[in-house]
């Protein structure tokens, strides 16, 4: 009897043990489910976000840009996509991720598009490839991204219809939580402008539309936060180096300040941009209100880059992230997840180096003159001055310098600088300065603070004289001088000088002009041929490599006589004739 009772007790203990283990397992599963749900509901997308209509977002920024600038813009767009897909998650079961095979294919296609851009020679080719890029980027949109953009677009449109008033923004949004209201209202204010008139006017317009003097600091910050989120839509962001250089040299900005001015000015005009643009706009708006705001770089938990805005108030940092809020809209309402977060709050990213970002920003102060390389050149009795704090800055002389080469075969360019420089002088048929100066051929020398470059020209033509100056600190100035060499006593002439004749179906022609007034416009027509198609079937137009291209030919069977006509800026006309045929 005692043995039976003992066995029963052991059995009861085992049962209780198994029940406890089972409960623990169930509890672990429930915790795992809760954590997974929290993770999925709060994490940001790990895929690239694209414009709602890529054709409309890429083409406008290419307008009025040089060929090199257009190529640079497209390369920056593709580099951003390559970076995104290099860091994208790999999971075939997750709609926010892609498979390894898809990643390989996408990176290969993006790289191929980059290689294609390098070979482009005309704006027409750029236009074709930019559409190809737009179409391909559209195919990369996942359903989740498209749905999110449609929801955001819908909320943006409805918000815009409300005339961007602060009261309408508040009525469709949840109020920010916590004590950020009292923190903002107790902040010391020091309003500043950027010093860039176009941007300052846009900032003033927005502030006048959503704030007034009777509002508290908190109410003003919330109003501009709402305005940015409700009016902006996401598209790929980029900066254009030459425009940044112009802001640095013409307005005296430090580099980081110039970048923020460029990003904000572009987005106030287009109401489109990436996190960089959202942050730049909000930072500049809150600076105008008077807060100590900074754009800060961060790394997302998925490895991608991000920027947000940190505002320092009474020695503490608070984070405001309008682009993250834009991505977190719930049925068109702003949830204020990222409005006034302190450093202890959990965020989906880590700051890269806030101290360096703060140190690099100078609150739109002007650089001291000692930061600049200055130079003055004098040619034909006229002087031109430029300065630079950057590498590769180009200054195009606004006048065309007329030189009578017959009576002045040697022309002198006098140069005065505020620092010792090395120089290279190069003749060119175009104003391009994107040379690798270490390997370019040309006259070389050193100028301590003053020196002279001589130019010898034997016969008349319109040429560019490019003077490259570089000091020991790496600051570079490229003076581009358009010089019209001509003998006023001689008649304007043109002459066929050859070209590419390696093809049977077309011929490229190089034309030399002499003694013209300014630039020459060239055209041509076939005046004689034994081709049964007739002269009118032959096409004479601009060549991507030389001056003229004659196409729709069959040089193996027929000959073609082309009359070339040149008209200079004064209306003077000159002609030349060339016979095109295969000669054995």
Backbone torsions as a table, in degrees:
resi	resn	phi	psi	omega
1	UNK	NA	-45.0	-179.6
2	UNK	-64.8	-37.7	179.2
3	UNK	-64.8	-41.1	179.4
4	UNK	-63.0	-42.6	-180.0
5	UNK	-65.0	-38.4	179.8
6	UNK	-65.1	-42.8	179.0
7	UNK	-62.3	-38.2	179.3
8	UNK	-63.5	-39.3	179.8
9	UNK	-65.1	-41.9	177.6
10	UNK	-61.1	-42.4	178.9
11	UNK	-61.2	-42.2	179.3
12	UNK	-63.6	-39.1	179.6
13	UNK	-64.1	-43.1	178.8
14	UNK	-61.5	-42.3	179.3
15	UNK	-60.5	-46.4	179.5
16	UNK	-62.5	-35.8	178.7
17	UNK	-63.5	-46.1	179.8
18	UNK	-64.5	-37.9	178.7
19	UNK	-62.6	-43.7	179.1
20	UNK	-61.9	-44.8	179.0
21	UNK	-61.1	-42.3	179.4
22	UNK	-61.7	-43.3	179.3
23	UNK	-63.6	-40.1	179.0
24	UNK	-62.6	-42.9	179.4
25	UNK	-61.7	-44.9	179.8
26	UNK	-61.2	-41.8	-179.7
27	UNK	-63.5	-42.6	178.2
28	UNK	-61.7	-42.4	179.5
29	UNK	-62.8	-43.3	179.7
30	UNK	-62.6	-43.2	178.4
31	UNK	-61.6	-41.6	179.7
32	UNK	-63.0	-42.1	179.6
33	UNK	-63.0	-43.3	-179.7
34	UNK	-63.3	-44.2	179.6
35	UNK	-63.6	-41.3	179.2
36	UNK	-63.6	-42.6	179.2
37	UNK	-62.7	-43.4	179.7
38	UNK	-62.8	-41.6	-179.9
39	UNK	-63.2	-46.5	-177.5
40	UNK	-68.6	-32.5	-176.9
41	UNK	-81.8	-17.5	-175.0
42	UNK	-112.3	-20.1	-176.3
43	UNK	-71.2	154.8	177.9
44	UNK	-86.7	159.7	177.9
45	UNK	-59.6	141.3	178.5
46	UNK	-104.1	23.6	177.6
47	UNK	-123.4	159.5	-179.3
48	UNK	-68.2	143.7	173.2
49	UNK	-101.1	135.9	-174.1
50	UNK	-118.3	161.9	176.9
51	UNK	-60.0	152.4	177.7
52	UNK	-64.9	-31.0	175.3
53	UNK	-140.0	96.4	-173.2
54	UNK	-61.2	-33.7	-179.5
55	UNK	-61.5	-33.2	-179.3
56	UNK	-83.7	-17.1	-175.2
57	UNK	-95.9	-25.5	180.0
58	UNK	-90.2	-47.6	-173.6
59	UNK	-56.1	-46.1	-176.7
60	UNK	-60.1	-35.4	-177.8
61	UNK	-75.4	-10.2	176.7
62	UNK	-88.4	-15.2	-177.0
63	UNK	-64.8	143.1	176.6
64	UNK	60.8	23.8	176.7
65	UNK	-109.4	152.0	176.7
66	UNK	-71.5	168.2	179.9
67	UNK	-58.0	-46.0	-179.4
68	UNK	-64.1	-38.7	178.5
69	UNK	-64.9	-42.2	179.1
70	UNK	-62.3	-43.3	178.5
71	UNK	-62.9	-40.8	-179.6
72	UNK	-63.6	-40.6	179.3
73	UNK	-62.4	-47.6	-179.6
74	UNK	-63.2	-39.1	179.6
75	UNK	-65.6	-38.3	178.5
76	UNK	-65.3	-39.5	178.2
77	UNK	-62.2	-45.8	-178.9
78	UNK	-68.0	-38.0	178.1
79	UNK	-61.4	-38.4	178.7
80	UNK	-64.9	-39.6	178.5
81	UNK	-67.4	-40.8	178.6
82	UNK	-62.1	-41.4	177.8
83	UNK	-62.7	-41.2	179.6
84	UNK	-61.2	-47.6	-175.5
85	UNK	-79.6	-16.7	170.9
86	UNK	-68.4	-28.1	-176.0
87	UNK	-106.3	4.9	-175.5
88	UNK	-73.1	150.8	-179.6
89	UNK	-74.9	151.4	-178.9
90	UNK	-113.7	110.9	-179.4
91	UNK	-165.6	111.0	-177.3
92	UNK	-69.0	-20.6	-178.4
93	UNK	-90.5	-6.1	-176.6
94	UNK	-110.1	121.4	-176.9
95	UNK	-68.7	-16.2	178.2
96	UNK	-85.9	-6.2	-178.2
97	UNK	-116.9	178.2	176.5
98	UNK	-133.4	169.6	177.8
99	UNK	-84.8	164.3	178.8
100	UNK	-61.3	-37.6	179.6
101	UNK	-65.4	-41.7	178.6
102	UNK	-64.2	-41.5	179.5
103	UNK	-60.9	-45.2	179.9
104	UNK	-60.4	-44.0	-178.7
105	UNK	-65.7	-43.0	-178.7
106	UNK	-64.5	-46.5	179.8
107	UNK	-62.8	-36.7	178.2
108	UNK	-65.0	-41.8	-179.9
109	UNK	-67.1	-41.4	178.9
110	UNK	-65.3	-39.8	177.8
111	UNK	-65.6	-39.4	178.4
112	UNK	-63.0	-39.9	177.5
113	UNK	-64.1	-38.6	177.1
114	UNK	-61.5	-44.9	-179.7
115	UNK	-63.8	-35.0	179.5
116	UNK	-66.1	-39.3	-179.6
117	UNK	-60.6	-38.0	-177.9
118	UNK	-60.8	-24.0	-175.6
119	UNK	-94.9	-4.6	-174.5
120	UNK	-71.1	142.4	-175.6
121	UNK	-122.9	-15.7	-176.7
122	UNK	-133.3	159.3	177.9
123	UNK	-66.2	-29.4	177.2
124	UNK	-64.0	-42.2	177.3
125	UNK	-64.7	-38.8	177.5
126	UNK	-59.2	-45.8	-178.8
127	UNK	-59.4	-42.8	-179.7
128	UNK	-64.1	-45.8	-177.0
129	UNK	-71.6	-34.5	178.7
130	UNK	-63.5	-36.4	175.7
131	UNK	-68.4	-37.8	177.6
132	UNK	-61.7	-40.7	177.8
133	UNK	-64.9	-44.8	179.8
134	UNK	-58.5	-47.5	-178.9
135	UNK	-62.3	-40.3	-178.8
136	UNK	-68.8	-42.2	178.7
137	UNK	-62.2	-34.2	176.3
138	UNK	-61.1	-36.1	-178.6
139	UNK	-70.1	-16.4	-178.2
140	UNK	-85.2	-5.5	-179.9
141	UNK	-66.8	130.0	173.0
142	UNK	-87.1	161.8	-179.6
143	UNK	-58.3	-39.3	-176.9
144	UNK	-65.0	-40.8	178.7
145	UNK	-64.7	-46.0	-179.0
146	UNK	-60.5	-45.1	-179.6
147	UNK	-62.0	-41.2	179.8
148	UNK	-64.6	-41.1	-179.7
149	UNK	-66.7	-38.4	179.7
150	UNK	-63.9	-41.2	178.4
151	UNK	-64.0	-43.6	179.7
152	UNK	-65.7	-40.6	179.5
153	UNK	-62.1	-41.0	-179.6
154	UNK	-64.0	-44.0	-179.5
155	UNK	-68.0	-34.9	178.8
156	UNK	-65.3	-44.0	-179.3
157	UNK	-62.6	-43.6	-178.2
158	UNK	-67.2	-34.0	179.1
159	UNK	-69.2	-37.6	-179.7
160	UNK	-64.2	-32.5	-178.8
161	UNK	-68.3	-12.6	-177.4
162	UNK	-91.2	14.1	176.2
163	UNK	64.0	21.1	171.9
164	UNK	58.5	26.5	-178.6
165	UNK	-78.7	150.6	-179.1
166	UNK	-66.7	-33.5	-179.3
167	UNK	-67.8	-39.1	179.3
168	UNK	-69.0	-34.4	177.6
169	UNK	-63.9	-42.1	-178.0
170	UNK	-67.0	-37.1	-175.9
171	UNK	-67.9	-21.4	-178.0
172	UNK	-107.8	13.0	-174.8
173	UNK	-133.5	157.3	174.0
174	UNK	-84.1	138.0	-177.9
175	UNK	-69.4	143.9	177.2
176	UNK	-60.2	142.8	-178.0
177	UNK	-93.9	170.7	173.0
178	UNK	85.6	-167.8	-175.1
179	UNK	-99.7	19.2	-179.5
180	UNK	-61.7	-25.3	179.1
181	UNK	-62.4	-49.7	-179.4
182	UNK	-68.9	-33.4	178.6
183	UNK	-63.6	-46.5	179.5
184	UNK	-66.2	-41.4	-177.2
185	UNK	-67.8	-21.7	179.2
186	UNK	-96.8	2.4	-178.3
187	UNK	-73.1	142.6	173.7
188	UNK	-78.4	135.0	-173.9
189	UNK	-108.8	141.4	175.5
190	UNK	-143.0	81.5	-174.9
191	UNK	-63.6	136.3	176.5
192	UNK	-137.1	151.2	173.3
193	UNK	-100.3	165.8	179.6
194	UNK	-79.5	-27.8	-173.4
195	UNK	88.8	1.4	175.4
196	UNK	-105.1	104.7	-167.5
197	UNK	-52.9	-45.0	-177.4
198	UNK	-59.6	-42.7	-179.7
199	UNK	-72.2	-43.2	-179.6
200	UNK	-59.8	-36.1	177.6
201	UNK	-66.2	-39.4	179.3
202	UNK	-68.2	-40.0	178.1
203	UNK	-62.6	-45.0	179.4
204	UNK	-61.0	-39.2	-179.8
205	UNK	-62.9	-43.8	179.7
206	UNK	-65.9	-46.7	-179.1
207	UNK	-61.8	-39.0	178.6
208	UNK	-65.8	-27.9	-177.1
209	UNK	-84.0	-24.9	-174.2
210	UNK	-121.1	-7.4	179.7
211	UNK	-132.2	165.7	172.8
212	UNK	-149.6	168.4	-173.4
213	UNK	-64.3	-23.8	-178.0
214	UNK	-80.0	-10.8	-177.5
215	UNK	-79.0	148.9	175.2
216	UNK	-74.1	165.9	177.1
217	UNK	-59.3	-43.4	178.6
218	UNK	-57.3	-46.4	-178.2
219	UNK	-64.7	-37.3	178.9
220	UNK	-67.6	-45.3	-179.3
221	UNK	-63.5	-42.8	178.4
222	UNK	-63.2	-37.7	-178.6
223	UNK	-65.8	-42.9	-179.4
224	UNK	-74.6	-31.8	174.5
225	UNK	-59.9	-48.7	178.0
226	UNK	-61.7	-41.2	-177.3
227	UNK	-62.0	-46.1	-179.9
228	UNK	-59.8	-47.4	-176.5
229	UNK	-66.5	-41.9	-175.7
230	UNK	-77.2	-19.9	-176.0
231	UNK	-107.5	-21.1	-179.0
232	UNK	-87.7	151.2	168.9
233	UNK	-129.4	152.9	-171.4
234	UNK	-81.2	137.0	166.8
235	UNK	-152.8	163.6	-179.4
236	UNK	-55.2	138.1	179.7
237	UNK	-109.2	153.9	177.6
238	UNK	-162.9	166.1	174.3
239	UNK	-122.2	153.2	179.5
240	UNK	-109.3	113.6	-172.6
241	UNK	-55.4	-41.8	-176.8
242	UNK	-65.8	-36.0	178.9
243	UNK	-71.6	-34.3	174.8
244	UNK	-63.8	-44.2	178.5
245	UNK	-59.7	-40.6	179.1
246	UNK	-62.7	-41.0	178.7
247	UNK	-64.8	-38.3	179.0
248	UNK	-65.5	-45.8	-173.1
249	UNK	-81.7	-37.0	-176.7
250	UNK	-84.6	-32.2	-176.0
251	UNK	-112.2	-5.0	174.9
252	UNK	80.5	10.4	-179.2
253	UNK	-65.8	149.8	163.3
254	UNK	-72.4	162.6	-170.3
255	UNK	-60.4	-48.8	-178.1
256	UNK	-62.3	-40.6	177.5
257	UNK	-61.3	-42.4	-179.6
258	UNK	-62.9	-39.4	179.0
259	UNK	-64.1	-42.9	179.6
260	UNK	-65.2	-39.1	177.9
261	UNK	-63.6	-45.2	179.3
262	UNK	-60.8	-48.7	-177.5
263	UNK	-62.1	-45.0	-178.0
264	UNK	-68.7	-45.6	-178.5
265	UNK	-60.6	-41.8	179.1
266	UNK	-63.5	-39.8	-175.4
267	UNK	-79.1	-33.0	174.6
268	UNK	-62.5	-29.7	-179.6
269	UNK	-80.5	-39.0	-174.0
270	UNK	-102.1	-19.4	-174.0
271	UNK	56.3	35.5	175.9
272	UNK	-138.6	152.8	176.5
273	UNK	162.1	177.4	179.5
274	UNK	-97.9	-168.3	179.0
275	UNK	-58.3	-32.8	177.9
276	UNK	-59.5	-42.2	-178.5
277	UNK	-72.8	-43.5	176.6
278	UNK	-55.3	-47.4	-176.2
279	UNK	-66.3	-44.3	-179.5
280	UNK	-60.7	-43.2	180.0
281	UNK	-62.2	-49.2	-176.8
282	UNK	-66.1	-38.7	178.4
283	UNK	-61.1	-45.5	-176.9
284	UNK	-69.8	-36.8	176.4
285	UNK	-63.6	-44.2	-178.9
286	UNK	-74.2	-28.0	171.8
287	UNK	-62.6	-40.0	179.5
288	UNK	-68.1	-31.8	173.8
289	UNK	-68.3	-32.3	176.0
290	UNK	126.6	6.3	-177.0
291	UNK	-88.5	157.0	-178.4
292	UNK	-88.6	83.0	-170.8
293	UNK	-105.5	149.2	-179.9
294	UNK	-143.6	143.1	170.0
295	UNK	-85.8	127.0	-174.3
296	UNK	-120.9	135.3	179.4
297	UNK	-85.0	146.8	-178.9
298	UNK	-144.7	166.2	174.0
299	UNK	-117.7	121.1	177.2
300	UNK	-64.0	160.7	178.2
301	UNK	-61.5	-22.3	178.2
302	UNK	-90.6	4.1	177.1
303	UNK	96.8	-10.2	-179.9
304	UNK	-78.0	161.5	-180.0
305	UNK	-84.7	157.2	180.0
306	UNK	-157.0	155.3	170.1
307	UNK	-129.8	147.5	179.0
308	UNK	-143.0	-178.5	-178.2
309	UNK	-117.4	125.5	172.8
310	UNK	-107.0	133.3	177.5
311	UNK	-118.0	128.1	-179.7
312	UNK	-95.2	122.9	-178.7
313	UNK	-132.1	119.8	179.1
314	UNK	50.8	42.8	175.2
315	UNK	84.0	-2.8	179.7
316	UNK	-116.1	152.7	-179.1
317	UNK	-99.7	140.1	176.3
318	UNK	-132.9	136.8	-174.1
319	UNK	-100.3	134.4	176.1
320	UNK	-129.7	120.5	-172.5
321	UNK	-128.2	84.7	-176.6
322	UNK	-64.8	-31.5	-179.6
323	UNK	-69.7	-37.5	176.0
324	UNK	-65.6	-39.2	176.0
325	UNK	-62.7	-41.0	178.9
326	UNK	-56.6	-38.3	-179.5
327	UNK	-78.1	-12.8	-175.6
328	UNK	-108.9	13.6	179.1
329	UNK	-57.3	135.4	177.5
330	UNK	-115.4	107.3	-177.2
331	UNK	53.8	39.4	176.8
332	UNK	83.9	0.6	-177.8
333	UNK	-101.0	141.2	175.6
334	UNK	-81.5	129.0	-174.7
335	UNK	-96.8	-10.1	176.9
336	UNK	58.9	38.5	173.9
337	UNK	-63.7	-32.7	-171.6
338	UNK	-122.2	37.2	179.6
339	UNK	-108.9	99.5	176.8
340	UNK	81.8	31.7	175.3
341	UNK	-67.8	140.9	173.7
342	UNK	-95.5	177.7	-173.2
343	UNK	-64.7	-20.4	-178.8
344	UNK	-86.4	-10.5	-179.8
345	UNK	-73.2	145.3	177.6
346	UNK	-72.6	134.5	179.7
347	UNK	-132.7	155.7	-179.9
348	UNK	-82.0	22.7	179.2
349	UNK	-159.2	166.7	175.3
350	UNK	-122.2	140.6	178.8
351	UNK	-67.1	140.6	179.1
352	UNK	-73.8	-57.7	177.7
353	UNK	-163.8	87.5	-176.1
354	UNK	-61.9	-35.9	-178.3
355	UNK	-60.5	-43.1	-179.5
356	UNK	-70.2	-35.6	177.5
357	UNK	-64.2	-41.1	179.3
358	UNK	-67.2	-41.9	-178.6
359	UNK	-66.9	-32.1	-177.2
360	UNK	-77.0	-18.3	-179.2
361	UNK	-93.7	133.8	-174.5
362	UNK	-118.2	23.3	174.9
363	UNK	52.4	37.4	174.6
364	UNK	66.1	19.0	172.5
365	UNK	-69.4	157.3	-179.4
366	UNK	-88.3	144.2	176.4
367	UNK	-69.4	148.1	175.3
368	UNK	-68.4	152.7	-178.1
369	UNK	-61.3	-24.1	179.4
370	UNK	-67.4	-14.7	178.4
371	UNK	-80.1	-5.1	-172.0
372	UNK	-110.8	144.8	164.1
373	UNK	-89.3	123.8	-179.8
374	UNK	-115.0	144.9	177.6
375	UNK	-149.9	146.8	175.2
376	UNK	-125.7	130.5	173.7
377	UNK	-115.2	144.7	179.4
378	UNK	-125.6	125.6	-179.4
379	UNK	-143.4	134.4	-179.7
380	UNK	51.6	38.3	175.6
381	UNK	81.3	2.0	179.2
382	UNK	-115.2	141.3	-178.6
383	UNK	-114.8	145.5	-179.0
384	UNK	-139.0	133.0	-176.2
385	UNK	-120.8	139.6	175.3
386	UNK	-143.0	161.4	177.4
387	UNK	-142.4	158.4	-179.1
388	UNK	-152.1	145.9	171.5
389	UNK	-115.9	10.9	-174.7
390	UNK	-128.8	177.3	176.5
391	UNK	-93.9	141.3	171.5
392	UNK	75.6	18.3	-177.8
393	UNK	-70.5	133.4	-177.7
394	UNK	-107.5	128.1	174.5
395	UNK	-118.1	113.3	-179.0
396	UNK	-93.1	121.1	178.3
397	UNK	-62.1	127.1	-173.4
398	UNK	-70.7	-18.1	-177.1
399	UNK	-102.7	153.4	168.1
400	UNK	-92.2	119.2	-176.4
401	UNK	-84.9	120.3	178.4
402	UNK	-90.3	125.7	179.6
403	UNK	-126.5	125.9	174.9
404	UNK	-85.1	98.2	-174.7
405	UNK	-69.0	-21.1	-178.2
406	UNK	-69.3	-41.6	-179.0
407	UNK	-99.9	-15.1	178.0
408	UNK	-131.1	69.4	-177.0
409	UNK	-63.6	-21.4	177.5
410	UNK	-119.0	123.9	179.1
411	UNK	-113.9	142.2	-177.2
412	UNK	-113.4	135.8	172.8
413	UNK	-111.6	113.6	178.7
414	UNK	-89.8	136.1	-175.8
415	UNK	-125.8	131.5	175.3
416	UNK	-127.1	133.2	-177.1
417	UNK	-131.5	163.9	176.4
418	UNK	-95.1	6.6	-178.1
419	UNK	-156.6	158.4	175.7
420	UNK	-67.3	133.8	-178.3
421	UNK	-135.7	152.7	165.0
422	UNK	-95.0	144.1	-179.3
423	UNK	-128.4	154.7	169.0
424	UNK	-131.1	131.6	176.7
425	UNK	-112.0	127.5	-176.5
426	UNK	-136.2	137.5	172.2
427	UNK	-88.1	145.7	-177.3
428	UNK	-150.8	153.0	174.7
429	UNK	-88.4	-5.6	-179.7
430	UNK	-138.6	161.7	-178.2
431	UNK	-83.9	9.2	-177.3
432	UNK	-62.4	143.5	177.3
433	UNK	-130.5	19.0	-179.3
434	UNK	-85.9	53.3	179.7
435	UNK	-92.2	157.7	165.5
436	UNK	-89.5	97.4	-167.3
437	UNK	-64.4	-22.7	179.2
438	UNK	-65.5	-26.0	-175.5
439	UNK	-113.1	-4.9	-176.0
440	UNK	-71.4	144.6	177.3
441	UNK	-86.7	146.1	-179.8
442	UNK	159.9	175.5	177.8
443	UNK	-72.4	133.8	-178.2
444	UNK	-123.4	153.3	177.5
445	UNK	-177.9	-174.5	179.8
446	UNK	-128.4	139.3	177.2
447	UNK	-122.7	124.0	179.2
448	UNK	-72.5	-65.7	172.0
449	UNK	-136.3	-12.9	177.0
450	UNK	-154.2	150.8	-179.9
451	UNK	-172.5	175.7	-176.4
452	UNK	-134.1	137.5	173.6
453	UNK	-114.3	131.4	-179.7
454	UNK	-103.5	144.9	179.7
455	UNK	-122.9	126.9	176.0
456	UNK	-115.5	127.2	-178.4
457	UNK	-130.9	127.1	-174.2
458	UNK	-90.2	-30.6	178.7
459	UNK	-146.2	165.7	-166.2
460	UNK	-80.2	136.3	171.4
461	UNK	-168.8	166.3	176.6
462	UNK	-91.9	117.3	-176.4
463	UNK	-132.2	162.0	173.4
464	UNK	-107.7	128.8	173.1
465	UNK	-102.9	117.9	-176.9
466	UNK	-111.3	122.3	179.6
467	UNK	-112.4	114.0	-179.9
468	UNK	-98.9	122.8	179.1
469	UNK	-116.7	137.3	178.6
470	UNK	-144.5	131.5	179.4
471	UNK	-100.2	-177.7	-175.3
472	UNK	-67.9	-19.3	179.6
473	UNK	-89.8	3.0	178.0
474	UNK	84.7	8.4	176.9
475	UNK	-79.1	133.4	-173.4
476	UNK	-126.0	135.3	173.9
477	UNK	-122.5	129.3	175.9
478	UNK	-115.7	107.0	175.1
479	UNK	-85.4	124.2	179.1
480	UNK	-111.3	111.7	-175.1
481	UNK	-112.4	121.2	176.0
482	UNK	-90.3	113.7	-176.5
483	UNK	-114.2	126.2	178.7
484	UNK	-100.7	100.0	179.3
485	UNK	-87.1	123.3	-179.3
486	UNK	-158.5	155.8	173.7
487	UNK	-104.9	107.7	-176.6
488	UNK	-58.0	-21.4	-177.7
489	UNK	-82.2	-9.4	-177.6
490	UNK	-106.8	155.8	-179.2
491	UNK	-81.2	144.2	176.1
492	UNK	-62.5	130.4	-179.9
493	UNK	-136.0	156.9	171.0
494	UNK	-128.5	156.2	-177.7
495	UNK	-149.7	133.2	176.5
496	UNK	-72.6	125.3	-175.7
497	UNK	-113.0	12.0	-179.7
498	UNK	105.9	-157.0	-177.5
499	UNK	151.2	-158.0	-178.9
500	UNK	-90.4	114.9	-179.2
501	UNK	-120.6	26.9	-176.2
502	UNK	-83.3	-6.1	-179.4
503	UNK	-108.5	151.1	179.8
504	UNK	-91.0	-22.8	-175.9
505	UNK	-97.4	-8.5	172.9
506	UNK	-156.7	161.8	179.2
507	UNK	-136.8	132.7	173.6
508	UNK	-96.7	134.1	-176.4
509	UNK	-115.1	136.0	172.7
510	UNK	-103.2	132.1	-175.8
511	UNK	-119.8	133.4	175.7
512	UNK	-104.9	134.1	178.0
513	UNK	-112.0	146.4	178.9
514	UNK	-138.0	138.8	174.0
515	UNK	59.7	34.6	176.3
516	UNK	-88.0	161.7	173.1
517	UNK	-100.3	104.5	-179.6
518	UNK	74.6	-157.8	-176.8
519	UNK	-74.4	155.1	-177.8
520	UNK	-115.7	133.0	174.9
521	UNK	-99.0	126.3	-175.9
522	UNK	-107.8	145.8	173.7
523	UNK	-148.9	170.1	-179.4
524	UNK	-157.2	160.1	176.4
525	UNK	-150.6	151.3	177.9
526	UNK	-83.7	123.5	-178.4
527	UNK	-106.6	-11.0	178.9
528	UNK	-158.2	137.6	176.3
529	UNK	-164.5	154.0	172.2
530	UNK	-105.2	13.0	176.8
531	UNK	-73.4	125.1	-178.4
532	UNK	-61.8	-18.6	177.6
533	UNK	-65.8	-26.4	180.0
534	UNK	93.2	158.9	-176.4
535	UNK	-63.3	-34.4	-176.2
536	UNK	-68.1	-16.7	-179.9
537	UNK	-82.8	-13.8	-179.2
538	UNK	-85.4	136.6	-175.6
539	UNK	-106.1	125.0	175.6
540	UNK	-117.7	118.1	-177.9
541	UNK	-153.2	-169.2	-176.9
542	UNK	-67.6	138.8	177.5
543	UNK	-100.3	142.1	176.8
544	UNK	-73.8	-12.8	-174.6
545	UNK	-119.8	-33.8	-179.8
546	UNK	-120.2	-144.9	-178.0
547	UNK	-95.0	-45.4	-178.4
548	UNK	-133.6	150.1	174.3
549	UNK	-123.7	129.2	175.6
550	UNK	-106.7	117.3	-173.4
551	UNK	-129.3	177.5	-173.6
552	UNK	66.5	43.0	-177.9
553	UNK	-106.6	167.7	164.3
554	UNK	-139.8	83.7	-173.5
555	UNK	-71.1	-12.8	179.3
556	UNK	-72.8	-19.4	-175.3
557	UNK	-120.2	-30.7	-167.9
558	UNK	-129.1	164.6	174.7
559	UNK	-115.0	160.0	-177.4
560	UNK	-143.0	129.6	175.8
561	UNK	-107.2	120.8	-175.2
562	UNK	-113.4	128.0	173.9
563	UNK	-95.1	122.4	-178.6
564	UNK	-103.2	133.2	-179.3
565	UNK	-121.3	134.6	175.4
566	UNK	-121.1	137.2	177.7
567	UNK	-126.9	122.6	-179.9
568	UNK	-89.1	-179.7	-174.6
569	UNK	-66.7	-20.6	177.8
570	UNK	-89.0	-0.7	-179.4
571	UNK	89.5	3.1	176.5
572	UNK	-68.1	142.6	-175.4
573	UNK	-119.2	137.7	175.6
574	UNK	-137.9	149.1	-178.8
575	UNK	-132.9	159.3	173.9
576	UNK	-150.4	156.8	-178.5
577	UNK	-125.5	139.1	178.4
578	UNK	-132.9	139.7	178.2
579	UNK	-103.5	126.8	-177.7
580	UNK	-111.9	119.0	176.0
581	UNK	-165.1	166.1	176.8
582	UNK	-87.0	126.2	178.4
583	UNK	-117.1	129.9	-178.9
584	UNK	-104.4	NA	NA
